[in-house]
Amino acid sequence: MAKDIAIIQVCFNLLDPYQRCLHEHVAAFPNRSGYVKRLIQWDMDRQQGAAVMTPQTVGTEVTSDFDVEGFV
């Protein structure tokens, strides 16, 4: 079965300290695409008023090595 994949690029201006910080944060994740998709899903859930799954509601801690691989 073939995949139908669309790519949306996100550009960071590394001369802007705020954008550099964002870039460094996302670059720390091994599955950057999965991480960004999870953020999009979180935003969609918030806009629709859905109960958003947070670490507190599922009983886990937030760590910098959070793996969103299973989400994607």
ZATITOR-741899 format. One record per residue: x, y, z of N, C-alpha, C in turn; residue in one letter. Coordinates in steps of 0.02 Angstrom, whole numbers, padded with zeros to 5 digits, always signed. Example, Ala and Ser with C-alpha at 12.3 -4.5 7.8 and 13.67 -1.06 7.14 Angstrom:
// ZATITOR-741899
+00660-00284+00390+00615-00225+00390+00660-00165+00390A/+00642-00112+00354+00684-00053+00357+00645+00002+00394S/
***
This chain:
// ZATITOR-741899
+00042-00059+00000+00000+00000+00000+00044+00062+00000M/+00035+00105-00048+00076+00165-00054+00053+00218-00004A/+00098+00261+00016+00082+00316+00062+00069+00379+00021K/+00024+00419+00045+00011+00485+00016+00032+00536+00069D/+00092+00562+00063+00121+00604+00114+00125+00676+00090I/+00103+00722+00133+00108+00794+00120+00159+00823+00169A/+00199+00869+00147+00250+00900+00189+00235+00974+00197I/+00234+00996+00259+00227+01067+00275+00290+01087+00313I/+00327+01134+00286+00389+01155+00317+00376+01208+00370Q/+00418+01208+00420+00418+01260+00471+00489+01289+00471V/+00493+01354+00462+00559+01387+00460+00570+01425+00525C/+00631+01425+00548+00650+01461+00608+00706+01511+00590F/+00697+01573+00611+00748+01623+00602+00795+01617+00662N/+00852+01587+00653+00898+01573+00709+00932+01636+00735L/+00923+01692+00701+00949+01756+00727+00902+01786+00778L/+00840+01763+00780+00790+01785+00829+00796+01739+00890D/+00812+01766+00948+00822+01724+01008+00761+01681+01025P/+00700+01706+01017+00640+01668+01031+00633+01608+00984Y/+00643+01621+00919+00637+01567+00870+00694+01517+00878Q/+00753+01540+00896+00809+01494+00908+00792+01447+00966R/+00761+01474+01018+00741+01433+01075+00689+01381+01054C/+00641+01401+01013+00592+01353+00988+00625+01298+00947L/+00671+01318+00904+00707+01270+00862+00746+01220+00904H/+00782+01245+00953+00822+01201+00996+00777+01153+01035E/+00719+01177+01056+00673+01133+01092+00649+01076+01049H/+00623+01092+00990+00596+01039+00946+00651+00994+00920V/+00710+01021+00910+00766+00981+00884+00789+00928+00934A/+00771+00937+00998+00792+00889+01049+00751+00824+01047A/+00696+00824+01009+00653+00765+01005+00675+00721+00947F/+00681+00655+00958+00702+00611+00904+00649+00607+00848P/+00585+00613+00866+00532+00611+00817+00500+00680+00813N/+00534+00727+00781+00511+00796+00778+00443+00801+00743R/+00433+00763+00692+00369+00764+00656+00312+00742+00702S/+00323+00689+00739+00273+00665+00786+00258+00715+00841G/+00311+00749+00865+00303+00800+00917+00260+00857+00891Y/+00274+00881+00832+00235+00937+00803+00163+00915+00791V/+00153+00854+00767+00084+00829+00756+00046+00827+00822K/+00079+00806+00876+00046+00804+00941+00027+00874+00964R/+00069+00923+00952+00052+00992+00970-00008+01016+00930L/-00012+00998+00867-00069+01017+00826-00132+00984+00852I/-00128+00920+00869-00186+00885+00896-00209+00917+00961Q/-00162+00935+01004-00178+00968+01068-00215+01033+01055W/-00192+01072+01007-00224+01136+00990-00294+01124+00962D/-00302+01075+00919-00368+01059+00892-00416+01039+00947M/-00393+00997+00993-00435+00976+01049-00456+01035+01092D/-00410+01081+01104-00427+01141+01144-00479+01183+01109R/-00473+01192+01043-00521+01233+01006-00590+01202+01005Q/-00593+01136+01007-00658+01102+01005-00687+01091+01075Q/-00650+01113+01126-00674+01106+01194-00671+01035+01221G/-00633+00993+01188-00626+00923+01210-00584+00919+01273A/-00594+00867+01310-00551+00854+01368-00482+00837+01342A/-00434+00877+01360-00366+00868+01334-00327+00823+01382V/-00295+00773+01354-00254+00728+01395-00190+00764+01414M/-00181+00775+01477-00119+00806+01502-00083+00755+01544T/-00020+00767+01558+00017+00719+01600-00018+00708+01667P/-00050+00760+01695-00083+00752+01759-00144+00706+01753Q/-00179+00706+01697-00239+00665+01690-00222+00592+01674T/-00162+00579+01649-00144+00510+01634-00092+00483+01683V/-00072+00524+01731-00028+00500+01784+00045+00491+01764G/+00068+00531+01716+00139+00527+01697+00171+00594+01708T/+00236+00595+01708+00273+00657+01716+00299+00681+01648E/+00305+00746+01642+00333+00775+01581+00408+00773+01587V/+00441+00745+01537+00513+00744+01535+00536+00765+01466T/+00597+00787+01460+00622+00810+01396+00630+00753+01346S/+00629+00691+01369+00636+00635+01323+00568+00602+01309D/+00513+00639+01317+00446+00614+01302+00444+00587+01231F/+00419+00527+01223+00418+00495+01158+00347+00494+01130D/+00335+00532+01076+00269+00534+01046+00263+00483+00990V/+00311+00439+00984+00313+00390+00929+00248+00349+00926E/+00222+00330+00983+00160+00291+00983+00099+00330+00961G/+00102+00396+00965+00046+00438+00945+00037+00439+00870F/+00092+00440+00835+00090+00451+00762+00071+00388+00726V/
***
